[in-house]
Amino acid sequence: MKTNYLVLGGKGKTGRKVARKLTELNQNVRVGSRSETPSFDWENPETWSNALEGMDRVYITFQPDLAVPGALEAIEGFMKVAQQKGIKKVVLLSGKGEREAELCEQVVINSGVDHTIVRASWFNQNFSESFFLDPILAGHVALPQAEAKVPYVDTDDISDVVVEALMNDKHNGEIYELTGPRFLTFAQVVNEIAEATGREIAFTPISLPAYTKMMEDFGVPSDYVWLINYLFSEVLGNKANEIITHDIEKVLGRKPKDFSAYVKETAATGVWNQGVEV
Ligand SMILES: NC(=O)c1ccc[n+]([C@@H]2O[C@H](COP(=O)([O-])OP(=O)(O)OC[C@H]3O[C@@H](n4cnc5c(N)ncnc54)[C@H](OP(=O)(O)O)[C@@H]3O)[C@@H](O)[C@H]2O)c1
């Protein structure tokens, strides 16, 4: 018999791939989105019950981040409804090295619903589908924490782990920490993308206060500025996060995707050359 999966953020960076892979595995998938019927909106708890109706298992991606104020209350409320609806299993996407996110993990762990926690390092796709794309397109990336070494992980690998964890109960109760196979600094990232696209892209190290001011000058909303500040200071500013894990290999029995493979594939899509004369 087919299982019914609700994939929250089902049009987003990881959820899109999770939804596609589950469908390819002949499972029933409901995409959790503000623009689907029934709709799902983290900011409107009245939508949660309908979205969960008839579902067996749920992939939870929270917006914008489990570390933001209000996330804990939202996860508590959501897990209560999930339990009432008889959800059998949830997989929570969390952020590696985010203490606030770990409080949300505890809510899931103590909910009485079977679960797997997937704590991911920063995604490769932040440079092609998220906040670092615009500076790459502008040809000038200015970021703080220039010396930080980040073990970027690919959403292909995250989604494979999530699908395996959703479908296979041997992963119940596990916390997996996902990283890519090597560390990169921002300068190295920019260099790889510049080489693969044949474009000139400069990297300039700046201080966190200067970066904050730059975001404010560009009119970035204050809660987003808070989140970026948090991520740069708590996650990248913490040497304890400079760790490479082997959980992708443990779960999937294969090596994680290297950053260079991501860069090669992504460069071939043309996303880094849109509107740019090479
Ligand atoms: N990026 C990273 O490096 C990183 C690393 C570790 C952990 N994470 C965690 O990953 C999670 C995000 O997962 P993701 O990157 O796969 O997703 P994503 O790409 O950020 O998801 C974007 C989707 O979220 C939906 N969305 C936006 N606001 C919403 C709301 N109020 N209610 C419901 N849906 C909403 C939008 O879908 P619709 O428009 O269709 O509603 C959009 O397609 C975050 O919790 C973040 O902390 C990210």
The ligand as a Gaussian input file, in Angstrom:
#p B3LYP/6-31G(d) Opt

LIG

0 1
 N       20.367000      27.220000       3.449000
 C       21.172000      26.602000       4.284000
 O       22.385000      26.629000       4.131000
 C       20.589000      25.797000       5.417000
 C       21.443000      25.002000       6.195000
 C       20.904000      24.237000       7.222000
 C       19.533000      24.268000       7.481000
 N       18.743000      25.060000       6.706000
 C       17.310000      25.092000       7.009000
 O       16.574000      24.741000       5.879000
 C       15.240000      25.209000       6.062000
 C       14.708000      25.641000       4.724000
 O       14.704000      24.531000       3.866000
 P       14.941000      24.693000       2.312000
 O       16.185000      25.504000       2.092000
 O       14.808000      23.358000       1.707000
 O       13.701000      25.559000       1.931000
 P       13.637000      26.898000       1.117000
 O       14.253000      26.746000      -0.213000
 O       14.103000      28.002000       2.011000
 O       12.066000      26.914000       1.003000
 C       11.477000      27.915000       0.409000
 C       10.008000      27.563000       0.469000
 O        9.476000      27.917000       1.738000
 C        8.150000      28.256000       1.535000
 N        7.716000      29.269000       2.508000
 C        8.145000      30.530000       2.679000
 N        7.456000      31.129000       3.665000
 C        6.552000      30.212000       4.122000
 C        5.555000      30.215000       5.119000
 N        5.302000      31.303000       5.865000
 N        4.858000      29.086000       5.319000
 C        5.064000      27.993000       4.587000
 N        5.986000      27.919000       3.609000
 C        6.726000      29.022000       3.384000
 C        8.044000      28.758000       0.103000
 O        7.082000      27.971000      -0.510000
 P        5.682000      28.517000      -1.053000
 O        5.945000      29.874000      -1.652000
 O        5.373000      27.471000      -2.037000
 O        4.770000      28.545000       0.125000
 C        9.388000      28.400000      -0.542000
 O        9.301000      27.602000      -1.703000
 C       15.314000      26.337000       7.077000
 O       14.669000      25.952000       8.267000
 C       16.800000      26.491000       7.312000
 O       17.104000      26.818000       8.618000
 C       19.228000      25.792000       5.678000

